[in-house]
């Protein structure tokens, strides 16, 4: 009884806010561009308001280039939201504020960045259904409003446990699109399948309906990975290869993919391969290397995009 009282008093003093963060040191080099070293740091605060309510705020500084006297080192808030469980089992959740949003829930190839909005989600062990509305805050879709929905099913046992398949749809507000090349709507489907003991295969397809007489576009993405590098497990590692085939005006957002803009094919379309390795060399410390190859423009009159080499250290705390 005395120990319980002491623990309760200690919890009162510590409070109910958990602080986590990460730091990244990155090198990028394209064939016809100058090499670039930059850094980013993020700090996240998770507050437990009550049994059903959580509040999250994250601040970020980056990406600022080393040696650049004019580098932007300002700090901004890129996450600020509240999540409320509508039921005691926490299967229904309402999230409101600025949060990380991807078109689809697989690759992040289309958009994987800041989003202001509201989202209602139902999830259990077998499936998840999501609906939301809000406004993009980064990239070519900045300030474009959208309504979205997604349905995901989970399946598999043994080595296939954790596999999933999903479909998603986004309808963009046409009043935001006057004179714009942002899409009117898009739909997509994806599957992530675990097999063997350490393999994962991810595949995604998107169909983008463009405005102003612009041709519609198809986007295909695939990734095969062996192993899994986790921050908590030193000496864990993985190897992967991925493939992107995107038609002109296919990718519009601030991507969550590792490629830079010239390898996403907005202007001319692109077909590109990539390979990489991730290695956790110490607890909460990871080294990652990525390399594109065989990249080609889908427009025969345009030059092929430069290949990209990217290497980075990521530290979590």
C-alpha positions in Angstrom: 0.0 0.0 0.0 2.8 2.4 0.9 4.5 1.7 -2.5 1.3 2.4 -4.4 0.9 5.8 -2.7 4.5 6.7 -3.5 4.2 5.7 -7.2 1.0 7.8 -7.4 2.8 10.8 -6.0 5.7 10.3 -8.4 3.3 10.2 -11.3 1.6 13.4 -10.2 5.0 15.1 -10.2 6.2 13.7 -13.5 2.9 14.6 -15.3 1.2 13.0 -18.2 3.3 14.3 -21.2 5.6 12.0 -23.1 8.4 13.6 -25.1 10.0 11.8 -28.1 12.0 12.9 -31.1 14.4 12.1 -33.9 17.3 13.7 -35.7 18.4 13.1 -39.3 21.8 13.8 -41.0 21.4 13.4 -44.8 23.5 13.4 -47.9 22.0 13.7 -51.4 23.7 13.7 -54.7 22.2 13.9 -58.2 24.4 13.4 -61.3 24.0 16.9 -62.7 23.5 18.8 -59.4 25.7 19.8 -56.5 25.9 17.4 -53.6 24.0 18.4 -50.5 24.3 17.8 -46.8 21.4 18.8 -44.6 19.9 18.1 -41.2 16.5 17.9 -39.6 15.3 17.6 -36.0 11.9 16.9 -34.6 10.4 16.9 -31.1 7.0 15.4 -30.3 4.8 15.9 -27.2 2.1 13.3 -26.5 -0.3 14.3 -23.7 -2.8 12.0 -22.1 -5.8 14.2 -21.4 -8.0 11.5 -20.0 -8.8 7.8 -20.7 -10.3 8.6 -24.1 -8.5 11.7 -25.2 -4.9 12.3 -26.4 -3.3 15.5 -27.7 -0.2 15.6 -29.9 2.1 18.5 -30.8 5.3 18.2 -32.9 7.8 20.9 -33.7 10.4 20.5 -36.5 13.5 22.3 -37.6 14.8 21.4 -41.1 15.8 20.6 -43.6 18.7 23.1 -43.4 21.8 22.7 -45.5 25.2 22.7 -43.8 27.3 25.8 -44.6 24.4 27.8 -46.0 24.4 31.2 -44.4 20.8 31.7 -45.6 19.5 28.4 -44.5 16.0 28.4 -43.0 16.5 27.2 -39.4 13.1 28.3 -38.1 11.0 26.0 -36.0 7.4 25.3 -37.0 4.6 23.1 -35.7 3.8 20.3 -38.2 1.6 18.2 -36.0 -1.1 19.6 -33.6 -4.2 17.4 -33.2 -6.5 15.8 -30.7 -7.7 12.2 -30.9 -10.8 11.2 -29.1 -12.1 7.6 -28.6 -15.9 7.6 -29.1 -16.3 4.2 -27.4 -14.8 2.5 -24.4 -13.2 -0.2 -26.6 -11.5 2.6 -28.7 -12.6 1.2 -32.0 -14.2 4.4 -33.1 -11.8 7.4 -33.1 -12.2 11.0 -34.1 -9.0 13.0 -34.9 -9.1 16.8 -35.5 -6.3 19.2 -36.2 -3.0 19.1 -38.2 -1.9 15.5 -38.8 0.2 13.4 -41.1 -2.0 12.2 -44.1 -1.2 9.9 -47.0 -3.4 9.3 -50.1 -3.9 5.7 -49.4 -2.2 3.9 -46.5 0.6 2.1 -48.2 3.5 3.9 -50.1 2.9 7.6 -49.5 4.0 8.1 -53.1 1.2 10.6 -53.8 1.1 12.6 -50.6 2.6 12.0 -47.2 2.7 15.2 -45.3 0.9 17.9 -43.2 -2.9 18.0 -43.5 -5.4 20.1 -41.6 -8.7 18.4 -41.2 -11.0 16.0 -39.3 -11.0 12.2 -39.6 -13.3 9.5 -38.3 -11.9 5.9 -38.2 -13.2 2.5 -37.1 -10.7 -0.2 -36.7 -10.5 -3.7 -35.2 -8.3 -6.7 -35.7 -9.7 -7.6 -39.2 -10.5 -4.3 -40.9 -10.4 -0.5 -40.8 -12.7 2.1 -42.4 -11.7 5.8 -42.6 -13.4 9.0 -43.7 -12.3 12.6 -43.5 -12.2 16.1 -44.9 -9.6 18.8 -44.9 -6.9 20.8 -46.6 -3.4 19.9 -47.8 -0.6 22.1 -46.4 2.5 21.1 -48.5 3.6 20.7 -52.1 1.6 21.1 -55.3 -1.7 20.3 -53.5 -1.1 23.1 -50.9 -4.4 24.7 -49.9 -6.5 22.2 -51.9 -9.5 20.8 -50.0 -10.4 17.2 -50.3 -12.9 14.6 -48.9 -11.4 11.1 -48.6 -12.3 7.6 -47.7 -10.5 4.3 -47.3 -11.4 0.7 -46.5 -8.7 -1.8 -45.4 -8.8 -5.5 -44.7 -6.2 -7.5 -42.7 -5.5 -11.1 -43.2 -3.0 -13.9 -42.9 -1.6 -16.2 -40.3 1.9 -17.5 -39.7 4.4 -15.7 -41.9 1.6 -13.9 -43.7 0.3 -12.3 -40.4 -0.1 -8.6 -40.8 -0.8 -8.6 -44.5 -3.4 -6.1 -45.7 -5.3 -5.0 -48.8 -7.1 -1.7 -49.3 -8.9 0.7 -51.6 -9.1 4.5 -51.3 -10.8 7.5 -52.9 -10.2 11.3 -52.9 -12.5 14.0 -54.2 -10.9 17.4 -54.6 -12.8 20.7 -54.3 -13.1 22.0 -57.8 -13.2 25.7 -56.7 -9.6 25.3 -55.6 -8.6 24.1 -59.1 -9.1 27.1 -61.4 -6.0 27.2 -63.6 -4.5 24.4 -61.6 -3.1 21.0 -62.6 -4.1 19.5 -59.3 -6.4 16.4 -59.8 -10.2 16.5 -59.6 -10.2 13.1 -58.0 -8.3 9.9 -57.8 -8.9 6.3 -56.6 -6.4 3.6 -55.8 -5.9 0.1 -54.4 -3.0 -1.5 -52.7 -1.8 -4.8 -51.1 1.0 -5.5 -48.6 1.7 -9.2 -48.3 4.2 -10.9 -45.9 5.6 -14.2 -47.1 8.4 -16.6 -46.2 9.9 -15.6 -42.9 11.2 -12.2 -43.8 9.8 -11.0 -47.1 7.2 -8.3 -47.8 5.8 -7.3 -51.2 3.9 -4.0 -51.5 2.0 -3.1 -54.7 -0.1 0.0 -55.3 -2.1 1.4 -58.3 -3.7 4.9 -58.6 -5.8 6.4 -61.3 -5.7 10.2 -61.3 -8.5 12.2 -63.0 -7.0 15.5 -64.1 -8.9 18.8 -64.8 -8.9 21.4 -67.6 -8.7 18.8 -70.4 -5.5 17.3 -69.1 -5.1 13.6 -69.7 -5.8 11.3 -66.8 -2.8 9.5 -65.4 -1.9 6.1 -64.0 0.6 5.5 -61.2 2.1 2.1 -60.4 4.4 1.5 -57.4 5.9 -1.7 -56.1 8.5 -2.6 -53.4 10.0 -5.9 -52.4 11.8 -6.0 -49.0 13.7 -8.7 -47.1 14.2 -8.3 -43.3 13.2 -5.4 -41.1 15.4 -2.9 -39.5 13.9 -1.6 -36.2 15.2 1.2 -34.0 14.8 -0.9 -30.8 16.8 -3.9 -32.1 20.6 -3.3 -32.7 22.0 -5.2 -35.7 18.6 -5.6 -37.3 18.6 -4.8 -41.1 16.7 -5.0 -44.3 17.3 -4.9 -48.1 14.8 -3.6 -50.6 14.2 -2.8 -54.2 11.3 -0.6 -55.5 9.8 0.4 -58.9 7.8 3.5 -59.9 5.9 4.0 -63.2 4.0 7.4 -63.2 2.4 9.1 -66.2 2.6 12.8 -66.7 0.6 14.8 -64.1 0.3 11.6 -62.1 2.0 12.6 -58.8 0.9 15.9 -57.4 1.5 16.0 -53.7 4.4 16.4 -51.2 5.5 12.8 -51.4 6.3 10.5 -48.5 8.6 8.6 -50.8 12.4 8.9 -50.7 12.7 10.3 -54.3 13.2 13.9 -55.1 10.9 15.8 -57.5 12.8 15.0 -60.8 12.2 11.3 -60.1 8.5 11.6 -59.6 7.6 12.5 -63.2 5.1 15.3 -62.7 6.2 17.2 -65.9 7.0 14.3 -68.2 6.2 11.0 -66.5 8.8 8.7 -65.3 9.9 5.0 -65.0 12.5 4.4 -62.3 14.0 1.7 -60.1 15.5 2.1 -56.7 17.4 -0.1 -54.1 18.4 0.4 -50.6 19.6 -1.0 -47.2 18.7 0.0 -43.6 20.9 -1.1 -40.7 20.4 -0.4 -37.0 24.0 -0.1 -35.8 23.0 0.7 -32.2 19.8 1.1 -30.2 17.8 4.0 -31.6 20.5 4.7 -34.3 20.1 3.7 -37.9 22.0 4.1 -41.2 20.1 4.1 -44.5 21.3 4.2 -48.1 19.1 4.6 -51.2 20.1 4.6 -54.9 18.0 5.1 -58.0 18.8 3.4 -61.3 17.5 2.8 -64.9 15.4 6.0 -64.6 13.7 7.1 -67.8 11.5 9.9 -68.9 8.2 8.8 -70.5 8.4 11.7 -72.9 10.8 10.8 -75.7 11.5 14.5 -76.3 12.7 15.2 -72.8 16.0 14.2 -71.2 16.0 11.4 -68.6 16.1 12.4 -65.0 19.3 12.4 -63.0 19.9 9.4 -60.8 19.9 10.1 -57.0 22.2 8.8 -54.3 21.0 9.3 -50.8 22.6 8.3 -47.5 21.5 9.3 -44.0 21.9 8.7 -40.3 18.6 8.7 -38.2 18.6 8.9 -34.4 15.5 8.5 -32.2 15.1 9.3 -28.6 
